Amino acid sequence: MHSLAPLDYAIILGYLGLSLVMGVLMTRKASADMDHYFLGGRTLPWYLLGVAGMANWFDLTGTMLITSFLYLLGPRGLYIEFRGGAVLVLAFMLVYTGKWHRRSGCMTGAEWMTYRFGEGKAAEGVRLLSAIVNILITVMGLAYLIRGVSLFLGMFFPWPPFYTTLGLITVTTLYTMSSGFYGVVLTDLVQGIIVIASCIIIGLQAWHLVPDTASLAAVAAHVTGNPNWTDSHPVWHTPMPPGYEQYSLLLMMMAFYLMRNAIGGSGMGAEPRYFGARSDRDCGLQSFQQGIMVMFRWPLMIGFAVMGIYLVHSLYPDPAVVQRAADLIHAYSPQTTAAFWHDLTSDIINSPAKYPPELIQQLQGLLGHDWQGKLPLVGIRGTVNPEQILPAVLMNMIPTGLKGLIVVAMFAAMMSCKNGLVNMSSGYFVKDIYQNFLRPKASNRELIIAAYVSTLGIVVVGFYFGVATTSINNIAGWSLMSLSAGQLAPQMLRLYWWRCNAWGVIGGMVLGGVGAVVQRALDPQMPEAIQFSIMISLSFGGTIIGSLLTAPTPMPVLKHFYRTTRPFGWWRPLRQEFQGAERAAVDRENRTDMIAVPFALLWQVTLFLLPMQLVIKSYYSFWCTLPLFLIGVTGMYFFWWRPMQERSSASTHPFQADP
């Protein structure tokens, strides 16, 4: 039987039970009103909001996915994760987009649309559409999380992954429903401590395992076929296994993903942790804290990748055995698709009596007496499945007791990310659809019940899509490069272009969203670069043309938005709202914000690289990266920290920091 020890199960069950108890205890406080349920009453300190933000980026599925790229590429896997896992959008929220959204005093990103475009039919329509699109994006985010959970649990529990995943998601959903944003934030604090402790433990264990960089590079080259596994600098071309060929042009993909983050990050910030912040300064501080805390994720993931290299080398000294094992299973079940390959292999491992004796005998003869420990790594294409490296390392290289703690840390990462997503999405439904369009006079009790029902519905739909997808990389690629990309133009232009109006936003969102759905239905394997190019073109075209063909937003609405938000960009007709010293203060703030962004990006990327280089003992690369990190820190000090401190001392307005 392929499962955990009783002590590990006891640790996991104790953690899940404690989570449910905490959710019940928070129910009364969370249900006081909508501000309390969705924003924690706007009274939570920045460091708790920072922990909640870190948890949103630190999910189980993403950790497994990024580990797979680090296993294939070494530290260079970071550049593939410019796609999303490196959270480069955080630099923009840290410097200015977080505080821009906070100044509105809104509760959700959809409600923000009426703050930007007014109260007319078009503005109400874009509010409704924004809520629907964000709920859809959340559903796909949940599907991504759930698929990773299924892959993870199949390694540790002697039951079908479908049922163990269903059980875990049920427990976490009950917790989210009962506790609201209070529970999300306070539990994230406890879970964050567990996760960071686990990061340090795994990073140190991997560092101890590596004799020296040259030895690790030799083993990694044999296992992955990558001759430069320990290098950190980006290169034009890198070898990739079947199914990952589109990433072989590494430098081009890195630049492409960086552009995607620049477009996407410049429109981010419409999230509960910024709407619920107490000041502009709190927005910046919590984002800075998020970056530092997310840093711990990278030594964890490179640690798993390093141990995965040594594990695969010991389990499969002859890589051709993996192909032969996959061929055996294909011969037995030729109709099995990629979406159900993991379910099939897990069932063979845990219930071998259900299958023909000759299949089991051949697997034993090929893989040896411990075939049940090796089979989970066999991928459908006849190569080691890199998405299974993390759970395989946990099962085979972590001692009992500590194993249970690390599994709990992975559960904590999943719960924190899922709970934050679901809480935000439920807010869209309750505040922007149910209360705004269906039941304007609904009582607080009715709205809380609507929050419970919407939370359950969103999770059920996300679960359905999650169990049906082929791989976590597949769904991550589509969500980021097609579905979300189709929404980037209106998300960006609404902040920087005065002429962008509600009809334009509707046009961009509809064209981009419909295009993404059609692409998924007709050509789900379309390369990510082409997906992004098509959707971003549809999105920008729809937003610009729709805005220019219809009347601009009423000037009083624009004046209120411009005076409270104080954005930079194409706002010439509104610039007269500020004169003299006020104008100079706004220009100075905008100028330092724009200069600070590249320094924040440099700080963030090097902050993630440095601990990975230490784990693999690549000390030469570490000393080459450190000066770049110090340049980033210095620039942030002069163009972000000092100006923020000066402005915060003059802040008087509850929703804005006056210049």
C-alpha positions in Angstrom: 0.0 0.0 0.0 1.3 3.4 -1.0 0.4 5.8 1.9 1.6 7.8 4.9 2.4 6.6 8.4 -0.2 6.8 11.1 1.6 9.7 12.7 1.5 11.7 9.5 -2.2 11.1 9.1 -2.8 12.2 12.7 -1.0 15.5 12.1 -3.0 16.1 8.9 -6.4 15.3 10.5 -5.6 17.4 13.5 -4.8 20.4 11.3 -8.0 20.0 9.3 -10.1 19.7 12.5 -8.5 22.8 14.0 -9.2 24.7 10.8 -12.9 23.9 11.0 -13.1 24.9 14.7 -11.4 28.2 13.9 -13.9 28.8 11.1 -16.9 28.2 13.5 -15.4 30.5 16.1 -15.1 33.3 13.5 -18.6 33.0 12.2 -20.3 35.5 14.5 -17.7 38.3 13.9 -17.6 37.7 10.1 -21.4 37.9 9.8 -21.8 41.4 11.4 -22.1 43.1 8.0 -20.7 42.9 4.4 -17.6 45.0 5.2 -16.7 42.6 8.0 -17.4 39.5 5.9 -15.5 40.6 2.8 -13.0 43.2 4.1 -12.5 42.5 7.8 -14.2 45.8 8.6 -11.4 47.8 7.0 -9.6 47.7 10.3 -7.0 44.9 9.8 -3.3 46.0 10.1 -1.0 46.0 7.1 1.1 43.0 8.3 -2.0 40.8 8.5 -3.1 41.9 5.0 0.5 41.2 3.8 0.3 37.7 5.1 -3.1 37.2 3.3 -1.5 38.6 0.1 1.4 36.2 0.4 -1.0 33.3 0.9 -2.8 34.2 -2.4 0.5 33.8 -4.3 1.7 30.7 -2.4 -0.6 28.0 -3.6 -0.1 24.2 -3.7 -0.7 23.8 -7.4 1.6 26.6 -8.4 4.3 25.3 -6.1 4.1 21.9 -7.8 4.1 23.6 -11.2 7.1 25.8 -10.6 8.9 22.9 -9.0 8.4 21.0 -12.2 10.1 23.9 -14.2 12.9 24.2 -11.7 13.4 20.4 -11.9 13.7 20.7 -15.7 15.8 23.9 -15.9 17.3 24.6 -12.5 17.2 28.3 -11.4 16.4 29.3 -15.0 12.9 27.9 -14.4 12.2 31.3 -12.7 12.2 32.9 -16.2 9.4 30.6 -17.4 7.5 31.6 -14.3 7.6 35.3 -15.3 4.3 34.0 -16.8 2.7 34.3 -13.3 4.4 32.3 -10.6 7.1 34.9 -10.1 4.3 37.4 -9.3 6.0 40.3 -11.0 2.7 42.1 -11.0 3.3 42.7 -7.3 5.9 45.4 -8.1 3.2 47.5 -9.7 0.8 47.0 -6.7 3.6 47.8 -4.3 4.5 51.1 -6.0 1.1 52.6 -7.0 -1.8 50.5 -8.3 -2.7 49.2 -4.8 -3.1 52.7 -3.4 -4.9 53.9 -6.5 -7.7 51.3 -5.9 -7.8 51.9 -2.2 -8.5 55.6 -2.7 -11.9 54.7 -4.2 -13.4 53.4 -0.9 -15.0 50.5 -2.8 -15.5 46.9 -1.7 -15.0 45.0 -5.0 -13.4 45.6 -8.4 -16.8 45.5 -10.0 -18.1 48.2 -7.7 -15.0 50.2 -8.6 -16.4 50.4 -12.2 -19.2 52.7 -11.0 -16.7 54.8 -9.2 -14.8 55.2 -12.5 -17.7 55.4 -15.0 -20.7 56.6 -13.0 -24.2 55.3 -12.5 -25.7 55.0 -16.0 -26.8 51.9 -17.8 -23.4 51.3 -19.4 -21.6 51.7 -16.1 -24.0 49.3 -14.4 -23.6 46.9 -17.3 -19.8 47.0 -17.0 -20.2 46.4 -13.3 -22.3 43.3 -13.9 -20.0 42.0 -16.7 -16.9 42.6 -14.5 -18.4 40.6 -11.7 -19.3 37.7 -14.1 -15.8 37.7 -15.7 -14.0 37.8 -12.4 -16.2 34.9 -11.1 -15.3 32.9 -14.3 -11.6 33.7 -13.8 -11.9 32.5 -10.2 -13.6 29.3 -11.3 -10.7 28.5 -13.6 -8.2 29.4 -10.9 -10.0 26.9 -8.6 -9.9 24.3 -11.4 -6.1 24.9 -11.5 -5.8 24.5 -7.8 -8.0 21.4 -7.6 -6.1 19.7 -10.4 -2.9 20.2 -8.5 -4.5 18.9 -5.3 -5.6 15.8 -7.1 -2.1 15.1 -8.3 -0.7 15.7 -4.9 -3.2 13.6 -2.9 -2.9 10.7 -5.2 0.6 10.1 -3.9 -0.3 10.0 -0.2 -3.7 8.4 0.3 -4.8 4.8 -0.6 -8.1 6.0 -2.2 -9.0 7.4 -5.6 -7.7 11.0 -5.9 -11.2 12.2 -6.9 -12.7 11.3 -3.5 -9.7 12.5 -1.4 -9.7 15.8 -3.3 -13.5 16.1 -2.8 -13.1 15.6 0.9 -10.4 18.2 1.3 -12.2 20.8 -0.8 -15.4 20.2 1.2 -13.6 20.9 4.5 -11.9 24.1 3.2 -15.1 25.3 1.7 -17.0 25.0 4.9 -14.3 26.9 6.6 -14.4 29.7 4.0 -18.2 30.0 4.1 -18.3 30.3 7.9 -15.4 32.6 8.6 -15.3 35.2 5.8 -12.3 37.5 5.3 -11.5 37.5 9.1 -10.9 33.7 8.9 -9.0 34.0 5.7 -6.5 36.5 7.1 -6.1 35.1 10.6 -5.7 31.6 9.4 -3.3 32.7 6.8 -1.1 34.0 9.7 -0.9 30.6 11.3 -0.6 28.8 7.9 2.1 31.3 6.8 4.2 30.4 9.8 3.9 26.7 9.0 4.7 27.3 5.3 7.8 29.4 5.9 9.1 26.9 8.5 8.7 24.2 5.9 10.5 26.3 3.3 13.5 26.7 5.5 13.6 23.0 6.4 13.4 21.8 2.8 15.9 24.4 1.6 18.4 23.3 4.3 17.9 19.6 3.6 18.5 20.1 -0.1 21.6 22.3 0.6 23.0 19.5 2.8 22.3 17.0 0.0 24.3 18.8 -2.7 28.1 17.9 -2.5 29.0 20.8 -4.8 27.7 22.6 -7.9 29.7 20.5 -10.4 28.4 17.2 -9.0 24.8 18.4 -9.0 25.2 19.6 -12.6 26.4 16.2 -13.7 23.5 14.3 -12.1 21.0 16.9 -13.4 22.3 16.6 -16.9 21.9 12.8 -16.9 18.4 13.0 -15.4 16.9 15.9 -17.3 19.1 16.2 -20.4 19.9 19.8 -19.5 23.7 20.3 -19.7 23.5 23.7 -17.9 21.1 23.0 -15.1 22.9 25.0 -12.4 23.3 28.2 -14.5 21.1 31.2 -13.6 21.4 33.6 -16.5 18.8 33.4 -19.3 19.8 31.9 -22.7 18.3 31.9 -26.1 17.6 28.1 -26.3 17.3 25.4 -23.7 16.4 21.7 -24.1 12.9 20.7 -23.0 11.1 17.3 -22.9 8.0 16.4 -24.9 5.0 18.5 -24.0 7.1 21.5 -23.0 8.7 22.3 -26.4 7.2 25.8 -26.6 9.4 26.9 -23.7 12.7 25.9 -25.4 13.2 29.5 -26.7 13.8 30.7 -23.1 14.9 34.2 -23.7 12.0 35.0 -26.0 9.5 33.5 -23.6 11.0 35.4 -20.7 10.7 38.7 -22.6 7.2 37.8 -23.7 6.0 37.0 -20.2 7.7 40.2 -18.9 5.7 42.2 -21.4 2.5 40.4 -20.3 3.2 41.3 -16.6 3.9 45.0 -17.5 0.5 45.2 -19.2 -1.3 43.2 -16.6 0.4 44.6 -13.5 -0.3 48.2 -14.5 -4.0 47.4 -14.1 -3.9 45.2 -10.9 -4.9 46.1 -7.4 -8.7 45.7 -7.3 -8.4 43.2 -4.5 -9.8 43.0 -0.9 -6.5 43.4 0.8 -6.1 46.8 -0.9 -9.7 47.9 -0.6 -9.5 47.0 3.1 -6.2 48.8 3.8 -6.3 51.7 6.2 -3.9 54.0 4.2 -1.8 54.4 1.1 1.2 53.5 3.2 -0.4 50.3 4.4 -0.9 49.3 0.7 2.8 49.7 0.0 4.0 48.0 3.2 1.8 45.0 2.8 3.0 44.5 -0.8 6.6 44.8 0.3 6.0 42.2 3.0 4.3 39.9 0.4 7.4 40.0 -1.8 9.7 39.1 1.1 7.4 36.3 2.3 6.9 34.9 -1.2 10.7 34.7 -1.5 10.8 31.8 0.9 8.8 29.8 -1.7 11.8 29.7 -4.0 14.3 27.8 -1.8 11.5 25.4 -1.0 10.8 24.7 -4.7 14.5 24.5 -5.8 15.0 22.3 -2.7 12.3 19.9 -4.0 13.7 20.1 -7.5 17.2 19.2 -6.2 15.9 16.3 -4.2 13.8 15.3 -7.2 17.0 15.1 -9.3 18.6 12.7 -6.9 15.4 10.7 -6.4 14.8 10.1 -10.1 18.5 9.3 -10.6 18.2 6.6 -7.9 14.8 5.2 -9.0 15.5 5.3 -12.8 19.3 5.0 -13.5 18.1 3.9 -17.0 15.6 6.6 -18.2 14.4 4.3 -20.9 12.6 2.2 -18.2 10.0 5.1 -17.9 9.1 4.8 -21.5 8.6 1.0 -21.3 6.4 1.4 -18.2 4.2 3.9 -19.9 4.0 1.6 -22.9 2.7 -1.2 -20.7 -0.1 0.9 -19.3 -1.0 2.3 -22.7 -1.3 -1.3 -24.0 -3.6 -2.2 -21.1 -5.7 1.0 -21.4 -5.1 2.7 -24.8 -8.1 5.0 -24.5 -6.9 6.7 -21.3 -6.5 10.5 -21.8 -4.0 12.8 -20.1 -6.8 14.1 -17.8 -7.3 10.6 -16.3 -3.8 9.1 -16.6 -2.9 10.0 -13.0 -6.2 8.5 -11.7 -5.4 5.3 -13.6 -1.9 4.9 -12.3 -3.0 5.8 -8.7 -5.7 3.1 -8.9 -3.1 0.6 -10.2 -0.8 1.4 -7.3 -3.5 1.3 -4.5 -5.7 -1.5 -5.9 -3.5 -3.9 -7.9 -5.9 -6.8 -7.4 -8.4 -5.0 -9.7 -6.0 -5.3 -12.7 -4.8 -8.3 -14.8 -2.0 -10.2 -12.9 0.2 -10.1 -16.0 0.1 -6.3 -16.0 1.2 -6.2 -12.4 3.9 -8.8 -12.9 5.3 -6.9 -15.9 5.4 -3.7 -13.9 7.1 -5.5 -11.1 9.6 -7.0 -13.4 10.3 -3.7 -15.1 10.3 -1.4 -12.0 11.3 -3.8 -9.3 9.7 -4.8 -6.0 9.1 -1.1 -5.1 7.2 -0.5 -8.3 4.3 1.2 -6.4 6.7 4.0 -5.3 8.1 4.5 -8.8 4.9 4.4 -10.9 3.5 7.8 -9.9 6.5 9.5 -11.7 5.7 7.7 -15.0 4.0 10.3 -17.3 1.7 9.7 -20.2 4.4 10.6 -22.8 6.9 8.1 -21.5 9.0 10.6 -19.5 9.1 11.4 -15.9 6.1 13.6 -15.1 7.8 16.8 -13.6 4.5 17.8 -12.0 4.8 14.8 -9.7 8.3 15.7 -8.5 7.2 17.5 -5.3 4.8 14.8 -4.0 7.3 12.1 -5.0 10.1 13.8 -3.0 7.7 14.2 0.0 6.8 10.5 -0.1 10.3 9.1 -0.6 12.8 11.5 0.9 11.2 13.1 4.0 11.0 11.2 7.3 7.8 10.3 9.1 6.4 13.1 11.3 8.3 15.8 9.3 6.5 14.4 6.3 3.1 15.0 7.9 4.2 18.6 8.8 5.3 19.3 5.2 2.0 17.9 3.8 0.1 20.2 6.2 2.2 23.1 4.9 1.2 22.2 1.4 -2.5 21.9 2.5 -2.1 25.3 4.2 -0.8 26.9 1.0 -3.7 25.4 -0.9 -6.3 26.5 1.7 -4.9 30.1 1.9 -4.9 30.6 -1.8 -8.3 29.0 -2.4 -10.0 30.7 0.5 -8.8 34.2 -0.6 -10.0 33.5 -4.2 -13.4 32.2 -3.1 -14.0 35.0 -0.6 -13.2 37.7 -3.3 -15.3 36.0 -5.9 -18.3 35.5 -3.5 -18.0 39.3 -2.8 -18.5 39.9 -6.5 -21.6 37.9 -6.6 -23.2 39.2 -3.4 -22.3 42.9 -3.7 -22.4 43.4 -7.4 -25.0 40.9 -8.7 -27.3 39.9 -5.9 -27.5 43.1 -3.9 -27.0 45.6 -6.8 -29.3 43.9 -9.4 -31.5 41.3 -7.7 -32.2 42.3 -4.1 -31.2 45.9 -3.3 -33.2 45.9 0.0 -31.9 42.5 1.2 -31.2 42.2 4.9 -27.7 41.5 6.2 -28.8 37.9 7.1 -30.0 37.3 3.6 -26.8 38.7 2.1 -24.7 36.4 4.4 -26.8 33.4 3.2 -26.2 34.5 -0.4 -22.5 34.6 0.4 -22.7 31.0 1.7 -24.6 29.8 -1.4 -22.4 31.6 -3.9 -19.2 30.2 -2.2 -20.5 26.7 -2.5 -21.6 27.1 -6.1 -18.3 28.6 -7.2 -16.4 25.8 -5.6 -18.6 23.1 -7.2 -18.1 24.5 -10.7 -14.4 24.9 -10.1 -14.2 21.3 -8.9 -15.9 20.0 -12.0 -13.4 21.8 -14.4 -10.5 20.8 -12.2 -11.0 17.1 -12.3 -11.5 17.2 -16.1 -8.4 19.1 -17.2 -5.3 17.4 -18.6 -2.5 19.0 -16.6 -1.9 21.9 -14.3 0.4 23.5 -16.8 -2.2 23.3 -19.5 -4.9 25.1 -17.5 -2.4 27.6 -16.0 -1.3 28.5 -19.5 -4.8 29.1 -20.8 -6.0 31.0 -17.7 -3.1 33.4 -17.8 -2.4 33.7 -21.5 -5.9 33.6 -23.0 -8.7 34.1 -20.5 -7.0 36.7 -18.3 -5.2 38.2 -21.3 -8.5 39.0 -22.9 -9.3 41.3 -20.0 -6.0 43.2 -19.8 -6.8 46.1 -22.1 -9.9 47.5 -20.3 -8.2 46.7 -17.0 -5.3 48.8 -18.0 -6.8 51.6 -20.1 -9.5 52.5 -17.5 -6.6 53.8 -15.2 -4.5 55.7 -17.8 -6.8 57.0 -20.5 -9.5 59.6 -19.8 -11.5 58.7 -23.0 -11.9 55.0 -21.9 -15.6 54.6 -21.1 -18.0 51.9 -19.9 -19.0 50.8 -23.4 -15.3 50.5 -24.4 -14.7 48.3 -21.3 -17.7 46.2 -22.2 -16.4 45.8 -25.8 -12.9 44.8 -24.7 -14.1 42.4 -22.0 -16.7 40.7 -24.3 -14.3 40.3 -27.3 -11.5 39.1 -25.1 -13.6 36.7 -23.0 -15.5 35.2 -25.9 -12.3 34.9 -27.9 -10.7 32.9 -25.0 -13.6 30.6 -24.7 -13.8 29.9 -28.5 -10.1 29.3 -28.6 -10.3 26.8 -25.8 -13.2 25.0 -27.5 -11.6 24.9 -31.0 -7.9 24.7 -30.4 -7.0 24.0 -26.7 -3.4 23.2 -27.6 -2.7 26.6 -29.3 0.8 27.9 -28.3 0.6 30.4 -25.4 2.3 33.2 -27.4 -0.4 33.0 -30.1 -3.2 32.8 -27.5 -1.9 36.0 -25.9 -1.4 37.9 -29.1 -4.9 37.1 -30.3 -6.7 37.9 -27.0 -4.8 41.1 -26.3 -5.5 42.3 -29.8 -9.2 41.6 -29.4 -9.2 43.2 -26.0 -7.4 46.4 -27.0 -9.4 46.7 -30.2 -12.7 46.3 -28.5 -11.9 48.8 -25.7 -10.5 51.5 -28.0 -13.1 51.3 -30.7 -16.0 51.0 -28.3 -14.8 54.0 -26.4 -14.3 56.2 -29.4 -17.6 55.3 -31.0 -19.6 56.2 -27.9 -19.9 59.3 -25.6 -17.2 59.9 -23.0 -17.8 59.4 -19.3 -19.6 62.4 -17.8 -17.0 65.0 -16.8 -18.2 65.3 -13.1 -17.6 61.5 -12.7 -14.1 61.9 -14.4 -13.2 64.8 -12.2 -14.1 63.0 -9.0 -12.2 59.9 -10.1 -9.1 62.0 -11.2 -9.1 64.1 -8.0 -9.3 61.1 -5.6 -7.1 58.6 -7.6 -4.6 61.0 -9.0 -3.3 58.7 -11.8 -0.7 59.4 -14.5 -1.2 58.7 -18.2 -3.4 60.5 -20.8 -5.5 62.8 -18.6 -4.9 66.2 -20.3 -8.5 67.4 -20.0 -8.4 66.7 -16.3 -5.1 68.2 -15.4 -6.6 71.6 -14.5 -8.2 69.9 -11.5 -4.8 70.5 -9.8 -3.0 73.8 -9.9 0.1 75.2 -8.3 1.5 73.3 -5.4 -1.1 70.6 -5.7 -0.2 70.0 -9.3 3.5 69.9 -8.5 2.9 67.3 -5.6 0.8 65.1 -7.9 3.4 65.2 -10.7 6.2 64.5 -8.2 4.3 61.4 -6.8 3.6 60.1 -10.3 7.2 60.6 -11.4 8.7 58.8 -8.5 6.2 56.0 -8.9 7.1 55.4 -12.5 10.8 55.5 -11.8 10.4 53.1 -8.8 8.8 50.2 -10.8 11.9 48.9 -12.7 13.8 49.0 -9.4 11.1 47.0 -7.7 11.1 44.5 -10.5 14.9 44.1 -10.3 14.6 43.7 -6.5 11.9 41.1 -6.8 13.6 38.9 -9.4 17.0 38.9 -7.7 15.4 38.3 -4.3 14.0 35.0 -5.7 17.3 34.1 -7.4 19.6 34.6 -4.5 18.3 31.9 -2.1 18.1 29.3 -5.0 21.7 29.9 -5.8 22.6 29.3 -2.2 20.7 26.1 -2.0 22.5 24.6 -5.0 25.8 26.0 -3.8 26.3 28.2 -6.9 28.2 30.8 -4.9 29.8 32.5 -8.0 26.3 33.1 -9.4 25.2 34.4 -6.0 27.9 37.0 -5.8 27.1 38.1 -9.4 23.4 38.5 -8.5 23.9 40.3 -5.2 25.0 43.7 -6.7 21.9 43.7 -8.9 19.8 43.1 -5.8 21.5 46.0 -4.1 20.8 48.3 -7.0 17.2 47.4 -6.8 17.0 48.0 -3.1 18.8 51.4 -3.4 16.4 52.6 -6.2 13.4 51.5 -4.1 14.7 53.4 -1.1 15.0 56.7 -3.0 12.0 56.5 -5.3 9.5 54.5 -3.3 10.2 54.3 0.5 11.3 57.9 1.1 8.5 59.5 -1.0 5.9 57.2 0.6 7.0 58.2 4.1 6.8 61.9 3.3 3.3 61.6 1.8 2.0 59.5 4.7 2.9 62.2 7.2 0.4 64.5 5.3 -2.4 62.0 5.0 -5.8 63.2 6.3 -8.5 61.6 4.1 -9.9 58.2 5.1 -9.6 56.9 1.5 -6.7 58.9 0.1 -3.5 60.5 1.0 -3.8 64.2 -0.1 -0.8 65.7 -1.7 
